[in-house]
């Protein structure tokens, strides 16, 4: 069954952490919808390898219309967490126990949403202390799956494991 995946993203995202999971999700028959402040805006990855045209504005989306949330890493999540609209959007997925996929710095948005206390997760090494301070049981592993909801990974080299586990949750 095809799922609709909300993807919160802005400039300076980690190119492969968006493009490779998005491709895997689409090849599995799912729809990936990119969400930023401005619909139609063109954003660029920090390595300048990937350009994305935004599908929807944060002001026009409702978490209830999506089956899962995808948060690519890079500098994008840190920028997005400064905007409460994105924080509340991400929090809604966590509160509703919908699947959430966050790689590298992606969990920063979930830290700001105060949605990680007591959960198992991983992330880029530089946010380990932030995750622990948010109440996470930090695990330095290529992919950590917490319950039937949260999939986190550390770096681009973890993408194959990240995609595998995210797709398992989407197919449930």
Helices and strands as residue ranges (DSSP letters): E 4-8, H 15-27, E 31-36, E 42-44, E 51-53, E 56-57, G 58-60, G 63-65, E 68-71, H 76-80, H 84-95, E 99-103, H 107-112, E 120-121, G 125-127, H 128-133, E 137-138, E 144-146, E 150-153, G 156-158, H 159-170
